[in-house]
Amino acid sequence: MKRIIIFLILIFPAGFFSCDEFLTDPDKLTTDEVIEGLKTALIVGTDSSVSITSALNGYYEDPDLKILLPDAANVIPPNILENNLLKYLGIDNLKENVLLSINRAAETAATDAGPIFKSSITSLSISDAWDILQGTNPAGTKKSDGFDSTAATEYLRSTTFDALVTAFSPYIDDALGEDLGLGFSTNQAWNTLTSTYNTAANSVLDIGDYLKPIEETDLGEYAVGKALNGLFMKVGEEEVKIRRDPWAWASSLVGNILTKVFGGK
């Protein structure tokens, strides 16, 4: 039975094994088998991340992922939002409905991330795959050795981010453009709020610092960025789980490879 298998690379610190060792020892897996195993592990990890984030409330009820309004909204003095008329109009419910809409859009968009991740993973070169196995992102300079390396996640971010922005943006933009039932959309409400506030702030600059202008924020771009940050957070968590304990998922999810690995003579 082959004693040195691909999964040992995932659980031992960088440098424990080298490509040459696999090629010179006939009892060890071939380079192709090693790379295939890595790709399978990465697909398992990204599929799990996509499943988590695309589930109902995958973003909305996860405090680490939930997309909130931009920080700029926190600059607006609370007493303005505590206005009795605004409360009467249901501003609290309106705000939560906006957040729900944005997070639901992110959950829907997350389903499109799977094929994008898979395309990047399956096109991995041998040299890039070996770098990732050893904790290095071949598309960057950062190296994180050992069990908690997220080199694969960093690589996927660098190779898929633009495509994911393109995939997520329509879902987010549609959500932000939907009428809230009050004759205006989230985008319109946000733009009106920020522009009106800034007009008021700029008009009183000479009499004190009570109001400070806030930076105009593209709500769609902001929400897409937050959604992708959350997605890659989950991808990173899954990568660390695999590196720390590959056996927890290997037996049930990569049967074909394991059959070959453990069936070797």
N, C-alpha and C positions, 0 to 999 in steps of 0.2 A: 504494500500500500504506500502511496506517496505520502511522505510525512511532512513535506514542506508545501503548504498550499497557499493560495492567494490570500486567504483571510488573515494569515499570520502577518502579512505586510500591513494590513489595516489596523492590527492591534499592537504591533511593536513600534517603538519610536523610529524616526527617520534614520536611515543609514544601517538598520539592522540587517537588511538584505540588499543586494544590488542586482542590477539586470544581468551582469556577467555571471553571478552565482547561479541564476536560473538557467542560463544558457550552457554552462559548463558541467552541471550536475545532471545526469540523465534521470535521476529519481525525482527531480523537481519539475514543476510545471513549465511549459514553454512560455515564451513572451506573449504569444497570441492568447493563450489561456489566461494569463495574468491580466492582460488588457481587457479581455472579454469579461472577466470577473469584476474588474473595477467598473466598467460601464454598466454592468448589471446592478451593482451596488448603488451607483449614482442614480440610476433610473428608479430603483426601489425608494431611495431617499426623497427624490423630487416628487415621485408619485404620491408618497405619503404626505408631503408638504402641501401639494395641490389639493389632496383630499381633505385635509384639515381646514385649509383656508376657504375652499369653495363650498364647504358645508353651510347649512343654514346657521347663521350667527357665528360663523367661523371668524369673522372680523368683529362683528358688532358686540358680542358678549365676551370677547377676549380682551382684558384690560391692557395687554401688551400690544395688541394689534388694532384695537378700535381707532378709527380715523376721527379725530376731533376737528373742530374749526381751527384755523390758523392762529398762532400765538398773537397775531395782531388784534384779534377779537378781544383778548384779555386786557388790552390797553384802554379800551373804551370804559370809562368810569362806570362802576356797577349801578350808580344811582340813575344813570340814563336808562339802563335796561330794567330798573325797578319801577319805572314809570307806571302808574296805575292804569293808564289807558292801554299801554302795551300789554300789561298783565291781563286786562280785560279781553284783549284781542287774542290772547293765548300764545304769547311769545315763547313761553317755556315749552309748550307742546310743539310749537312750530320749529323751534330749534332742534328738539329731539327728532322730529320727523325728518328734518334736513339730514341729521347725522345718520338716521336709519337708512335713508335713501342712498347716501354716499357709500355706506358700508355694505348695503345689499348689492350695489353695483360692483364693488370690489370682489365680493364673494362670487358673483356671476362671472366676472372677468377672469378670475383665477383658474377657471376650467380651461381657458385657452393657453395657460402657461405650460401644461404638460407636453404638448407637441414641440413647443419651442425649446424646452429643456432637453427633450429627447434628441432633437436635431443636433444640438450642440454637443451632447454627450457621445452620440454615435460617430461624430466626425472627429473625435479626439485622436490626435496623432500618438504614436508610440512614445515619443520623447515627452510630450505634454502629460500623458498618462503616468509615466514614471515620476515626473516631477510632483504630480498631485499625490501619488502614493506616498512620497517621501515628505509631504507636508509643504510643498512649494507651489505657489500659483504661477504657472508658466507665463501668464499674461500680465504679471506684475512683479513686484520685488519683495513683497512681504513673505516671510516664512514663519510658520508656526508648527513646531515639532510636537510629536507625541500624540496622546490620546485626544486632545482637544483641538487639533488642527482643523481649520475650515478652509483649507486650500481649494478644495473642489467648489465650495460655495463662492469663494472669491473669484474663481475662474469663471463660473457660470454667470456671475454678476457682470463680469467684464465682457463676456461674449454674447449675452442675451438681453441685456438691459434695454437697448434701443428697440429691439423687436417687441419686448414686453410693454414698453411705453406705447408703441403703436397698437398693440392688442388691447390694452387696458383703457386707453383714452376714449374710444367711442362709447363704452359702457358708462364711464364716469361722466362724460359730457352729456350723454342722454339723460342721466339721472339729474344732473344739475340744471338741465334745460326744461325739465318737466314742470308744468304748472302745479303749484302747491295747493290749488283749490281756492286761491285768493286772488287770482288774476295775475300772478307773477311767479317766476321761477326762483330757484335757489340762487342762481347766478345773478339774476336781477336784484333780488333782495340783498345779496352780499355787496354788489357793486353800489347800490343805492346807499346802503348803510355806511360803507367806508368813505364814499365820496362826500356824502352829507356830513359825516363826522369830521372829515378833513377840512371841509369848507368852514365849519364852525371853529375848529381848532386854529386854523390859519387866521381867522378873523380876530382872535383874542390873544394872539402871540405877544402883542405889545403890552398886555396888562397882567401878565403872569404866566405861570407854568401849569395852570389847572388842566388844560387840554394840550396834548402833544399829538401832532399829525402821525398817522400810522402809514407804513409802507403799503402801497397798493399790491395786492396779491392776486395772481391768477389762480382762482379756486380749483379749476380743473387740473392744472399742472401740479398744484400742491397736493391734491387728493391722490393723483396717480403716483406721485413720489412716495407718499405715505403708504399706499397700498403695496407698492413693490418693496419698500423697506420691511414691511411686515412679512411679506412672502419670503424674502431672503433670510429673515430671522428664523423662520421655521425650517428652511432648507438647511441652515447652519446647525440648528438643533438636531435635525435628523442625521446630518453627517457625523456629528460628535457621538451620537448614540451608536452609529454603525462602527465607528472606530473603537469605541470603548467595549462594545459587546456585540460583535458581528454574529455570534451564534444565536442571539435572540431572534434574529429574523432569517438567517441563512437557510435553516432546514426547511422552511415552508415556502420561501419566496424565490429561491434560485435552485430548484430541484435538479434541473438538467445539468447545470455546472457542477453541483455537488456530487451527482451520480458519477460524473466523469472523474472528479477530483478524488473522491473516496473509493472509487472502483478501480483506480490505477493499480497496476501490479508492479 
